[in-house]
Amino acid sequence: MAARPTRGKASPTAQETIERLYDALGRCEGDAMAACYTADATFSDPVFVGLRGAEVGRMWRMLTAGAKDLTVSVSKIQVDGATGRARVEARYTFSKTGRKVHNVIAASFTFKDGRITTQTDRFSFWRWSRQALGPVGVLLGWTSTPSIERAVAAALGGAPITGRLPVGIPPDWPIGAGLTVKARP
């Protein structure tokens, strides 16, 4: 007996998923971004290192919740089977300092059933910190290490998030969003 074809909506292609992810980012829709990932997805970039599972969606929700003037452009999308990459440019005002940022990102992905299983974003931490933090960022960016990145987060007024996130939670971010904040000494 021949297998019956499955009915229902087909999985999106990898290219469609990349486009949907960054379209949602441009609209500041963290929930729509989180829906682009598998439940066990991983994400890593120079600031958010080694996120897993639900942490990925929480990161996007946190970042999009405070975004006011974010614009995103995506180019050079290339997909080959279950892998893909794209060039992303994000322009926004860094809320902690009021400084304008233009971040150029090389994003790489793996996919399963039309959803992202791994995403690794590469960008110049030095360039980002110089734009976001000003003169302090110039010095810190040249010596970027996880401990320096945690120090940057602390200097911006956020307590480090426990786990693998070397960043701070914005002061107005509700702790009930699933993130744990270490008490300050």
Beta strands, then each sheet from edge to edge (+ up, - down):
strand 1: 37-44
strand 2: 51-52
strand 3: 71-80
strand 4: 83-94
strand 5: 99-112
strand 6: 115-122
sheet 1: 2+ 1- 6- 5+ 4- 3+
end
